[in-house]
Amino acid sequence: MTDPAPTLTRRHLLKVAGGTTLGLNLTGGKPARAAGPSPAALRPPIRACILVFYYGGPSHLDTFDPKPAAPAEVRGEYRTIATSVPGVRVCEHLPLTARLLDRMALVRGLHHPMRNHNSAAAEALTGHTPAGGDQELLTDDPRGMPTLGSAVSYALGTRAHVLPYVALPYTLYNVVQLPGQTPGLLGGAHDRFQVDRDPSTPDFRISAFDGTADLSGRAALLRGLDDANLPGQAARAEVYRDRALQLLASPEVRRLFDLGKEPRRLRERYGRHRLGQSLLLARRLVEGGVNFVAAFDGQTNGQDANWDSHEKLFPRHRELIPPSDQALSALIEDLDARGLLSSTLVVALSEFGRTPRINKNAGRDHWPDCYAAVLAGGGVTGGAVYGASDKIGAYPAADPVTPADLAATIFWRFGIDPATDVRDQTARPFRLATGEPLRRLFPS
């Protein structure tokens, strides 16, 4: 059975329209200023970022930070293999990524204090510790910190594409308003355009773009939307409607989502699975000018496995790692071949890693104290390893990195000062990112 096509809902229209930048600032704040000059900042800023998020928490010890010399209860079942970077080894199930590691950088020693999935995801996806602390957050706080794509959409101001931020192919836990996924205090003007259908299905399409030749009928539909949830914001809603019509009428935007334009061989290289086709779609989007794309791997609707492996980790990861290896390596190669890698930063990470020692159920439990991330493109030093974990992968041993530092790095590479104070809809100031960019990974 195929998934239902996305419907033309009020939420879809508002997030599409509100996410555009057509010379109006509906949040009441000011776009962030460009980053001040520094040796590394002299490198041209990136035009796009693709965030690949492995929900559930892959084991860093069984992917990008193996410990082959550790005891069996730490090192696990997998062997390690050499990479294109001398002295750097990764899991045996990552052969395609291993040969491209000279175009990528590993960050080892990523850490934060959140031990539950949703609070950890909120920290990773915003770069800020959730105000509610380490609890299993289930609803969005409209005063909470914005997800990275929304913050970039806001901070770019007039530099943003007409469709600045796209997320796919689903929402975590199938909940739209989950902390870490929303614009939070920035408001709906910077919400994502959510693709909520599997791009690998044969009949994949964005139904909001269907029948756009009859825009008069669609305008009537938009005018009939219930404004009860926008008290005192009728004028703002009218602006959203006008933006939605412009976006839906754009053949250029519609073409960005047409995977049928891609050669069969390339689609096979990415993999005919959800993650593979999602990353191919992400490449199409950034090639077309979209500034930020978040691609989520690991559905949680009870039908598809995510990376949460409290038991039988090794057979589970043995199924999950190869599609990820195929898709991520294809994305890097494709961006490089098209001359897009230098202007596109790829960040692949999860909400946390897994415990150093295997538990009694042959799994590993939640472990935010130390895990790994992968960076590629955007001027990053290929083959670099930033930071290190201790001998069992339990804690950072050198150059620890926080999600706030990764967030600051993304802003900084867009040419945005991460220390900028901006204001939310109620004029409350907040800082875009509290961390420090990983400047050593981006030499001038």
C-alpha positions as CSV (number, residue, x, y, z in Angstrom):
1,M,0.0,0.0,0.0
2,T,1.3,3.4,-0.9
3,D,1.2,6.4,1.4
4,P,-1.5,9.0,0.8
5,A,-0.4,12.1,-1.1
6,P,0.1,15.2,0.9
7,T,-3.1,17.2,1.0
8,L,-3.6,20.9,0.5
9,T,-4.2,21.7,4.1
10,R,-4.2,25.1,5.8
11,R,-1.0,24.1,7.6
12,H,0.8,23.3,4.4
13,L,-0.3,26.5,2.8
14,L,0.7,28.7,5.7
15,K,4.1,27.0,6.1
16,V,4.8,27.2,2.4
17,A,3.7,30.9,2.2
18,G,5.2,31.9,5.5
19,G,8.5,30.4,4.8
20,T,9.1,32.6,1.8
21,T,10.9,35.9,1.8
22,L,9.3,38.5,-0.5
23,G,10.5,41.7,1.2
24,L,8.3,41.4,4.3
25,N,9.3,40.5,7.8
26,L,6.3,39.1,9.5
27,T,8.0,38.2,12.7
28,G,8.7,41.7,13.8
29,G,12.4,41.1,14.2
30,K,15.4,42.0,12.0
31,P,17.5,39.6,10.0
32,A,20.7,38.6,11.6
33,R,23.8,40.5,10.5
34,A,26.5,39.0,8.4
35,A,29.4,37.5,10.2
36,G,32.3,39.8,10.9
37,P,35.5,39.4,9.0
38,S,37.9,36.7,10.1
39,P,40.5,34.7,8.1
40,A,38.2,31.7,7.7
41,A,35.1,33.9,7.0
42,L,36.8,35.2,3.9
43,R,35.9,31.9,2.2
44,P,32.7,32.4,0.2
45,P,29.6,31.6,2.3
46,I,27.6,28.5,1.5
47,R,24.3,28.7,-0.3
48,A,22.8,25.6,1.2
49,C,22.8,23.1,4.0
50,I,21.5,19.5,3.9
51,L,20.9,18.1,7.4
52,V,20.6,14.3,7.5
53,F,19.2,13.2,10.8
54,Y,19.3,9.6,11.9
55,Y,16.5,9.4,14.5
56,G,16.7,6.9,17.3
57,G,20.5,7.1,17.9
58,P,22.9,5.0,15.8
59,S,25.8,3.5,17.7
60,H,28.9,5.6,17.2
61,L,31.0,2.7,18.3
62,D,29.5,0.6,15.4
63,T,29.7,3.2,12.7
64,F,32.2,6.2,12.8
65,D,34.0,5.8,16.1
66,P,34.9,2.1,16.4
67,K,37.1,0.8,19.2
68,P,38.8,-2.4,17.7
69,A,41.2,-2.7,20.6
70,A,38.6,-2.5,23.3
71,P,37.1,-5.5,25.1
72,A,34.5,-7.5,23.3
73,E,31.7,-6.1,25.4
74,V,32.7,-2.6,24.1
75,R,33.9,-3.2,20.5
76,G,30.9,-5.3,19.4
77,E,30.5,-7.8,16.6
78,Y,31.6,-5.7,13.6
79,R,35.0,-5.5,12.1
80,T,36.6,-2.3,11.0
81,I,37.9,-1.3,7.5
82,A,40.4,1.2,6.2
83,T,39.3,4.4,4.6
84,S,40.7,6.8,2.1
85,V,42.3,8.6,5.0
86,P,45.4,6.9,6.3
87,G,45.0,5.7,9.9
88,V,41.2,6.3,10.1
89,R,39.0,3.3,10.2
90,V,35.2,2.9,10.3
91,C,32.7,0.1,10.5
92,E,32.9,-2.7,7.9
93,H,29.3,-1.9,6.8
94,L,30.4,1.6,5.5
95,P,32.5,0.7,2.5
96,L,31.1,3.4,0.2
97,T,31.5,6.1,2.7
98,A,34.9,4.8,3.7
99,R,36.3,5.5,0.2
100,L,35.0,9.0,0.2
101,L,36.2,10.0,3.7
102,D,38.9,12.2,2.1
103,R,36.0,14.5,1.1
104,M,34.4,14.4,4.5
105,A,35.2,15.2,8.1
106,L,34.4,13.2,11.3
107,V,33.5,14.9,14.5
108,R,34.1,12.7,17.5
109,G,33.3,13.8,20.9
110,L,29.9,15.4,20.3
111,H,27.9,15.5,23.5
112,H,25.0,17.1,25.4
113,P,23.0,16.3,28.6
114,M,19.6,15.1,27.1
115,R,19.0,11.4,27.5
116,N,15.5,11.1,26.1
117,H,14.8,10.9,22.4
118,N,12.7,14.0,22.0
119,S,14.6,16.3,24.3
120,A,17.8,15.1,22.7
121,A,16.4,15.6,19.2
122,A,15.3,19.1,20.2
123,E,18.8,19.9,21.4
124,A,20.4,18.5,18.3
125,L,18.0,20.2,15.9
126,T,18.0,23.6,17.5
127,G,21.4,23.9,19.1
128,H,19.8,24.9,22.3
129,T,19.0,22.9,25.5
130,P,15.2,22.6,25.8
131,A,13.7,24.8,28.4
132,G,11.8,21.8,29.9
133,G,15.0,19.9,30.5
134,D,15.5,16.2,29.9
135,Q,12.0,15.0,29.6
136,E,10.2,13.1,26.8
137,L,8.8,16.3,25.2
138,L,5.6,15.6,23.2
139,T,4.3,19.0,22.3
140,D,5.8,22.2,20.9
141,D,6.4,25.2,23.0
142,P,5.6,28.2,20.7
143,R,8.1,30.2,22.8
144,G,10.8,27.5,22.3
145,M,13.9,27.8,20.2
146,P,13.6,27.4,16.4
147,T,14.8,24.4,14.5
148,L,17.9,25.2,12.5
149,G,16.2,25.4,9.1
150,S,13.7,28.0,10.4
151,A,16.5,30.0,12.1
152,V,18.5,30.0,8.8
153,S,15.4,31.0,6.9
154,Y,14.9,33.9,9.3
155,A,18.6,35.0,9.5
156,L,19.2,35.0,5.7
157,G,16.5,37.7,5.3
158,T,16.4,38.8,1.7
159,R,19.1,36.3,0.7
160,A,16.7,33.5,1.3
161,H,15.2,31.5,-1.6
162,V,11.4,31.7,-2.2
163,L,11.3,28.3,-0.6
164,P,14.0,28.5,2.0
165,Y,13.4,25.4,4.2
166,V,12.1,22.0,3.2
167,A,11.8,18.9,5.6
168,L,11.2,15.4,4.4
169,P,9.9,12.7,4.3
170,Y,8.0,12.7,7.6
171,T,7.8,14.3,11.0
172,L,9.3,12.6,14.1
173,Y,6.7,10.4,15.8
174,N,4.3,11.5,13.0
175,V,3.8,14.6,15.2
176,V,4.0,17.9,13.3
177,Q,4.4,20.1,16.4
178,L,7.2,18.4,18.1
179,P,10.0,20.4,19.8
180,G,13.0,20.7,17.6
181,Q,11.0,20.5,14.4
182,T,9.2,23.8,14.6
183,P,10.0,27.5,14.2
184,G,9.1,28.0,17.8
185,L,9.4,31.7,18.9
186,L,10.0,32.8,15.3
187,G,6.4,32.0,14.4
188,G,4.8,30.4,11.3
189,A,6.5,32.8,8.9
190,H,9.6,30.6,9.1
191,D,8.0,27.2,9.3
192,R,9.2,24.4,7.0
193,F,7.5,23.1,3.9
194,Q,6.9,19.5,5.0
195,V,7.1,16.7,2.4
196,D,5.1,14.0,4.2
197,R,5.2,11.3,1.6
198,D,7.9,8.7,0.8
199,P,9.9,9.9,-2.3
200,S,10.7,6.3,-3.2
201,T,7.1,5.4,-4.0
202,P,6.4,5.1,-7.8
203,D,3.6,7.8,-7.7
204,F,5.4,10.3,-5.5
205,R,4.2,13.8,-6.0
206,I,3.3,17.0,-4.0
207,S,-0.4,17.2,-4.3
208,A,-0.4,20.9,-3.3
209,F,1.0,21.6,-6.8
210,D,-1.7,19.6,-8.6
211,G,-4.0,21.6,-10.9
212,T,-2.3,24.9,-10.4
213,A,-3.6,26.1,-13.8
214,D,-6.9,26.9,-12.1
215,L,-5.6,29.4,-9.7
216,S,-8.9,31.3,-9.5
217,G,-10.5,28.3,-7.8
218,R,-7.5,27.8,-5.5
219,A,-7.7,31.5,-4.6
220,A,-11.3,31.0,-3.5
221,L,-10.2,28.0,-1.4
222,L,-7.6,30.1,0.3
223,R,-10.0,32.9,1.0
224,G,-12.3,30.5,2.6
225,L,-9.8,29.2,5.1
226,D,-10.9,29.6,8.8
227,D,-8.9,32.3,10.5
228,A,-10.1,31.3,13.9
229,N,-6.6,30.1,14.9
230,L,-5.1,33.4,13.8
231,P,-6.8,35.9,16.2
232,G,-5.9,39.5,15.3
233,Q,-3.8,38.3,12.3
234,A,-6.2,38.6,9.4
235,A,-3.8,40.8,7.5
236,R,-0.9,38.5,8.0
237,A,-3.0,35.5,6.9
238,E,-3.9,37.4,3.7
239,V,-0.2,37.9,3.0
240,Y,0.4,34.2,3.6
241,R,-2.4,33.4,1.1
242,D,-0.9,35.7,-1.5
243,R,2.5,34.1,-1.0
244,A,1.0,30.6,-1.3
245,L,-0.6,31.4,-4.6
246,Q,2.7,32.7,-6.0
247,L,4.5,29.7,-4.8
248,L,1.9,27.2,-6.1
249,A,1.9,29.0,-9.5
250,S,5.6,28.6,-9.9
251,P,6.6,25.9,-12.4
252,E,10.2,26.2,-11.4
253,V,9.4,25.3,-7.8
254,R,7.2,22.4,-8.9
255,R,10.0,21.0,-11.0
256,L,12.3,20.8,-8.0
257,F,10.2,18.0,-6.6
258,D,10.0,16.0,-9.9
259,L,12.3,13.0,-9.3
260,G,11.2,11.6,-12.6
261,K,13.6,14.0,-14.2
262,E,16.5,12.1,-12.7
263,P,18.3,9.3,-14.7
264,R,17.4,5.7,-13.6
265,R,21.1,4.9,-13.0
266,L,21.5,7.8,-10.6
267,R,18.3,6.9,-8.8
268,E,19.7,3.4,-8.4
269,R,23.0,4.8,-7.1
270,Y,21.2,6.6,-4.3
271,G,19.1,3.5,-3.6
272,R,15.5,2.9,-4.3
273,H,14.6,3.3,-0.7
274,R,13.2,6.1,1.3
275,L,16.5,7.6,2.5
276,G,18.1,7.3,-0.9
277,Q,15.4,9.0,-2.8
278,S,15.0,11.6,0.0
279,L,18.7,12.6,-0.4
280,L,18.3,12.7,-4.1
281,L,15.4,15.0,-3.7
282,A,17.5,17.1,-1.2
283,R,20.1,17.4,-3.9
284,R,17.5,18.6,-6.4
285,L,16.2,21.1,-4.0
286,V,19.6,22.7,-3.1
287,E,20.5,22.7,-6.8
288,G,17.4,24.7,-7.4
289,G,18.2,27.3,-4.7
290,V,16.6,26.0,-1.5
291,N,18.7,27.0,1.4
292,F,18.1,24.3,4.0
293,V,16.8,20.8,3.6
294,A,16.4,18.4,6.6
295,A,16.1,14.7,5.7
296,F,15.0,12.4,8.5
297,D,15.9,8.7,8.6
298,G,14.2,6.3,10.9
299,Q,10.4,6.4,10.9
300,T,8.5,5.8,14.2
301,N,5.1,4.8,13.0
302,G,5.4,1.1,14.0
303,Q,6.0,0.0,10.4
304,D,9.6,1.0,9.8
305,A,12.6,0.5,12.0
306,N,14.4,3.5,13.5
307,W,17.9,3.4,15.0
308,D,16.8,2.9,18.6
309,S,18.5,-0.5,19.4
310,H,18.1,-1.5,23.1
311,E,18.3,-5.1,22.0
312,K,19.7,-7.1,19.1
313,L,21.7,-4.1,17.9
314,F,24.0,-5.9,15.5
315,P,21.4,-7.5,13.3
316,R,19.4,-4.3,13.4
317,H,22.3,-2.0,12.5
318,R,23.3,-4.5,9.8
319,E,20.1,-3.7,8.1
320,L,20.1,0.0,8.7
321,I,23.7,1.0,8.0
322,P,24.0,-0.2,4.3
323,P,21.1,2.0,3.0
324,S,22.6,5.0,4.9
325,D,26.1,4.2,3.5
326,Q,24.7,4.1,0.0
327,A,22.6,7.2,0.2
328,L,25.1,9.5,2.0
329,S,28.0,8.5,-0.3
330,A,25.8,9.0,-3.4
331,L,24.9,12.5,-2.2
332,I,28.5,13.5,-1.6
333,E,29.5,12.2,-5.0
334,D,26.6,13.8,-6.8
335,L,27.1,17.2,-5.2
336,D,30.8,17.0,-6.0
337,A,30.2,16.0,-9.7
338,R,27.8,18.9,-10.1
339,G,30.1,21.5,-8.6
340,L,27.8,22.0,-5.6
341,L,29.8,20.4,-2.8
342,S,31.8,23.5,-2.0
343,S,28.7,25.7,-1.6
344,T,26.6,23.0,0.2
345,L,27.4,21.9,3.7
346,V,26.2,18.4,4.5
347,V,25.8,17.6,8.2
348,A,24.8,14.0,9.2
349,L,24.1,13.3,12.9
350,S,21.6,11.9,15.4
351,E,20.2,12.9,18.7
352,F,22.7,10.8,20.6
353,G,24.9,7.7,20.4
354,R,24.7,4.4,22.3
355,T,26.3,3.1,25.6
356,P,29.9,1.9,25.4
357,R,29.1,-1.5,26.9
358,I,26.6,-3.9,25.3
359,N,23.7,-4.6,27.6
360,K,22.2,-8.0,28.6
361,N,19.8,-7.9,25.6
362,A,22.7,-7.6,23.1
363,G,21.8,-3.9,22.5
364,R,23.1,-0.6,23.6
365,D,21.1,2.1,25.4
366,H,20.9,5.9,25.1
367,W,24.2,7.7,25.4
368,P,24.4,11.5,24.8
369,D,27.8,11.8,26.6
370,C,29.8,11.0,23.5
371,Y,28.9,10.3,19.9
372,A,29.9,11.2,16.3
373,A,28.7,13.4,13.4
374,V,29.8,13.7,9.8
375,L,30.4,16.9,7.9
376,A,31.1,17.2,4.2
377,G,31.3,20.1,1.7
378,G,30.9,23.7,2.4
379,G,34.7,24.2,2.5
380,V,35.3,21.6,5.2
381,T,38.7,20.0,5.3
382,G,38.4,16.5,3.7
383,G,39.8,13.7,5.8
384,A,39.9,15.7,9.0
385,V,39.0,14.2,12.4
386,Y,37.9,16.8,14.9
387,G,38.1,15.7,18.5
388,A,38.4,12.3,20.0
389,S,36.6,10.0,22.4
390,D,38.3,8.0,25.2
391,K,39.4,4.4,24.7
392,I,35.9,3.0,25.1
393,G,33.9,5.8,23.4
394,A,32.3,6.9,26.6
395,Y,33.4,10.5,26.9
396,P,35.3,13.1,24.8
397,A,39.0,12.9,25.3
398,A,39.9,15.9,23.2
399,D,38.1,18.9,21.6
400,P,34.5,18.2,22.8
401,V,31.8,19.5,20.6
402,T,28.2,20.4,21.5
403,P,25.1,20.8,19.2
404,A,25.4,24.5,19.9
405,D,28.9,24.4,18.3
406,L,27.4,22.6,15.2
407,A,24.6,25.2,15.0
408,A,27.1,28.0,15.2
409,T,29.2,26.4,12.5
410,I,26.2,26.2,10.2
411,F,25.2,29.9,10.7
412,W,28.8,31.0,10.4
413,R,29.3,29.1,7.1
414,F,26.1,30.9,5.7
415,G,27.9,34.1,6.5
416,I,25.6,34.8,9.5
417,D,27.1,35.9,12.8
418,P,26.0,33.1,15.3
419,A,26.3,35.5,18.2
420,T,23.6,37.8,16.8
421,D,20.8,38.7,19.1
422,V,17.5,38.6,17.3
423,R,14.0,39.2,18.5
424,D,10.9,37.0,18.5
425,Q,7.4,38.0,17.8
426,T,7.1,39.6,21.3
427,A,10.4,41.5,21.0
428,R,12.1,39.1,23.3
429,P,15.8,38.8,22.4
430,F,17.6,35.6,22.0
431,R,20.9,34.5,20.5
432,L,21.0,32.5,17.3
433,A,23.7,30.1,18.7
434,T,25.5,29.9,22.0
435,G,28.3,27.8,20.7
436,E,31.5,28.5,18.7
437,P,32.0,27.5,15.1
438,L,34.4,24.7,14.3
439,R,36.7,27.0,12.5
440,R,39.7,24.7,12.3
441,L,37.7,22.5,10.0
442,F,37.3,25.3,7.5
443,P,40.7,26.8,6.6
444,S,40.7,29.9,4.4
